[in-house]
């Protein structure tokens, strides 16, 4: 059986190798041959999210987040259906899904102890949301397909190449145009006539693409919203475990009379703790945003300079970084929540949960 299948495997590997070589040659020819019509162009760097269409109050990052939510709902429904099917051995994608859940649960249990059941649903949700958003962002339709818009300011745009008359256009990477050129003159030099029934002033002359979809974490509103919610939940877990005494961590006035000097120092340290809680929001938000936005920018710029081979390797790196950032974000939230359930006086006031006060949820 082994001898019979070995030649077939060799033939399959050889065939795939020629397919890869053909794709590399074809991609290089399209990018740098035939006048550079299909040459990748560097993106217009913009921090704010753009509307999915002019005048539509929905941004491309919100649309991407909604798609991620639908994917997560579908995965959860499939996982629930498999769990209720009575099958004991996980198969297919569910096997990978179960591995991630067990991995996150083990981390929560080892870090938060008896509070793991209350903390795990939140941190696991953070991980799956950020992880799925970063994986979906690697699809080719993200940050590449959109509508044409006149380049703003001094940004250089590109002429358009008509693919389907009046319907589908592509940017011609070989013909760069500056925005300062008069519209009529630039259009005449480019030899580009507006489509029938279209006004000349409505057609961009130095064009850039506004994508329909853009990675959720490339929008600072997404990352700071996640960071703010995470830190609010840290305070909720602290109050749940320690009661009102949790706030003495920030406003420690107990020793200001009995030991004035050290009491004042303790009070100042508490205020520093309060400042650090707000600093964690900034750290959370900027860490995720900076890594994902920089990765998308690096992939787009190097993809425009070195088509075909280098972008493939960068995609692998981008997927790895996206997974790591999802893990780091969720684990930091887990650590902060676990720390909030422990008294800063050294005695675990969370023990009153065992007496019926704020028992951890099992849902």
N, C-alpha and C positions, 0 to 999 in steps of 0.2 A: 504494500500500500504506500509506503514511504517513497520507494523508487518511482512509483507511478505518478505520485502527486508532485514530486520535486521538479520535474521538467515543466509542469504546468505553472508552478509558482515562479520559476525562472522566467518563463515566457510572459507571465503577468507583470512581473517587475520590469522586464525589458520594455514592454509596451507602455507602461506608465512613465518610464524614464523618457521615452521619445515624445510622449504627450507634453511633459514638463519642458523639454527642450524646445518643442514647437511653440509653446506658449511664451517662453522667454524671447525667442527670436521674433515671434509675431508682435509681442508687446513692445519690444525695442524698435521694430520697424514702424509701428503706428505712432510711437512717441517721438522718434527722431527722424523718421523718413517721411516721404510724401509731403514735404513742406512743413512738417511739424504741426499739422492740423490737430492731431490727437495728443499733443504734448501736454502733460499735466501742468497746471498753473498753480502757483502758491496762493493760499487763501487770503482773503481780506480779514485781518486780525481785529476782532470786535469782542469786547468783554460782555456788553449787554446782550441778552437774547433778542432775536429778531422775530417779528410777526410772521406767521406761516404764509400770509398773503397781505399785500398792502391794504390797510384799513380793517383787518380782521383782528379782534382783541384776543388772540391766542398765539403764544410764542412757540417757537420750534422746540424749546426745551420742555415746556409743559406738555406738548403733544408727545414727545418722546417719553416723558414720565408716565403719561396715561397708557401708552403702549406697554411699558414695563409693568404697570399695575395689572393690566389684562393678562400678560404672560404669567405673572405670579399667581393670579386667581386661577388660571387654567392649570398650572402645575399643582397648586394646592388641591384643586378638585380631583385631579388624576391621582394624587398621592392618597387622598381620602378614600377614593374608590378602590384603590389597590389594597389599602389597609382593611377595608370592610369586606374584601373578597374572600378572606380566610386563607390566602396563600402565605406560607411561612417563609419561603425563599424569595428574596427580592430579585427582580429581573429588570434588565434594560436600564432606562434612565432612573427608575425608582431606586436602583441599587446605589447610584451616585448621590441621589437626593437623601437617602437614608444615611449614607456615610457623612454627608455634611451636617445633618441634624445631630447625629451621635457625636461628631467632633465638637460642635458648638455646645452641646449639653455637657460633655465631659469638662470642657473649659469652664462653663458656668458653675458646675458642681464643685470643682476643685478651688474656684476663686471665691464664690459667694456662700458655699456651705448650705445651710438650711434655707437661705433666701434664694437659692437657685431657681426654684419653681416660679417665684414672682418676677425674677429678673430675666430669665431665659427667653420668654416670648418676645420681650422688647428688643433685646440684643440680637436675637436670631432674625427678627424682622428687619432690623437695620442692615444686617449682613446680606440677607437675600435681596433686599431692595437695591443696595449699592452694588452688589456683585452682578445682579442681572442688568442693571443700568450700564455698568462698564462693559459687560460682555455684548450687549445689544449694540452698543456704540461702535463696535468693530465691524458691523455690517456695512457693505459698500454704499448703501443708499444714504448713510448718515454723512452729513456735512459735504455732500457732493451734488445732490440733485435738489434743484430749487428753481426760483424765478430770477430773472435778470434785473439788475438795478444799476443805475449810474454810479460809478465810483465816487466816493465823497472826498472832499478836501483835495489834498495833493496826492492821494493814492492813485497808482497807475492801474488802469483797467485793460481789458482786452477786447479785440474785435470778436464778433460772433460769426460762427459758421452754421449756416442753415442746414439742418438735417431733414426735417419735414417742413415744407413750406408753411409759414405762418403758425406753426405749432411747436416744433421742437428745435432748439438751438444748442450749440456747444460753444464754449470759449476757445478761440484760436490761440493756443499758447505761443505761437511764433510771431504774433502781431500784437505788440504791446502799445497802448495808446494812453497818453496823459489826459487827465480830466480837464486841464486848463484850455485845451483846444476848443475853439468855437464849434458848436454842434454841427452847423451846416458844413463847415470846412472839413471837420473830422469825418463826417459821413461821406463827403465827396471823395476824400483821399482813400477811404476804406473801400469805396465802390459799393457801399451797402445801401440799398434802397429799402424803405419801409414796405411792409406787406400791404397788399391792396386794402383800402379802407382804413388804414392806420395813419395817424398823423405823425409827421416827422419828429415833432418834439417829444413824442411818447416813446421813441426808440432810443435806447441808450447807445452812446457812441464809445465810451470807455466803460465797459461792462464788468460787473462782478456778480457772483452767484450768492443769493441769500438762500441758505438751505431750508428745506421743509422740516428736516429733522436734525437735531444737534444733541450731543451727549448731555444727559441731565446734569452731571457733575461739572460740566463746563460752565454752568450758570451759578454764580455765587449766591443767588437767592436759594437755590436748592441746598447747597452745602451748609449755609448758615441756618436755614430752617431746620435741617436735620440736627445741627449742633445745638441750637436753642432748645428744641424738643428734648434732646438727650439730657441736657443739663437741668431742665425743669424736672424731668423724671428722676434725676439723681436726688433732687431736693425732696421729691415725693417719697422716694424710698427711705431717705433719711428720717423724715417725719413719721413714716409708717413704722419704722423699726425702733426709733428712740423717743417718739412723741415730741412734745414741745421743747424738751431738753435738747433737741438737735440744734436749735438756733443758738444755744450757748457757745457753739463752735465759732460763731461769728461775733456774738456780743457777750463776751465773757467778763462779767462784772462781779463775779462771786468773791474774788480775792482782793478787790480794791480797798476794802476797809480793814480786813484782818492783816493783810500784808501789802501795804500801799505801793511800794516800789515794784515788786514783782506782779502785783495785780494790774498796774498800769501797763506793764510789759505784756501780760497775757491779753489785755484788752486790745493793745496794738496788734498783736499777732492774730487775734480774731478778725480785725479789720483787714489785715493782709489776706487772710483766708477768704474773706468776702470778695476782695479784688481778684483773687486767683480764680474764683468761680466764673467771673465774667471773662477773665483771660482765657479760660478753657474753651469758651464759646468761640473766641477768635482763633485759638489754636486749632480746634476741631475744623472750623469752616475753611480756614486758609490752607490747611494741610491737604484736605481732600481736593479742594478746588485747584490749588497750585499744581499738584501732581497730575491730575487728569487733564487740565487745560494745557499744561506744558507738553504732555504726551501727545495730545491731539495736534498741537502746533508743530511739534517735531516730526510727527508722521507726515503731515501735509507738506511741510517745507522740504524735507529730504525726499519725499515721494515725488515732488516736482523736479528736484535736481537729479535724482538717480532713480529713474523709473524701473519697474519690474522686479529686480532682485532684492535690493536693499529694503524697500517697503515691506516685503514678505517677512524678513527677519524682524523689522520693527513692529509688525503686527503681533508677532509672538511675544516680544518684550512688552507691548502695550497690554496684552491679555494678562500676562503675569503681573504687571504693575496694578492693573485693575483689580485682580483678585486679592493682592496683598493689601491694597488700600481699603477694600471692603472689610478684610479681616482686622486690620489695625483700628479702623473706626469703631467696629463693634466691640473689640476687646478693650479698648480704652473706655468706652461707655460701661462695659461690664466691670472693670476695675474701679471706676469712680462710684458706681452704684454700690458695689460691695464695700468700699471704704465708708460710704455714707451710713451703712447699717451698723457700723462699729463705733462705740462711744469714744470720744477723744480723751475721756478721763481714764480709759483703760479697762473699765468694766463694761461688759456687753449688755447694754440696756435692751438689746433686741430679744433678750430672754423672755420679756413679758409677752412675746408673741406665743410662747408655749402655753401661756395661761389664758389664751383666748383673745388677746388683744392683737389685732392686725395679723391674723394668721396668713401666711403666704398663699396666694391663689394657685390652684392646680390646673387652671385652664390654659 
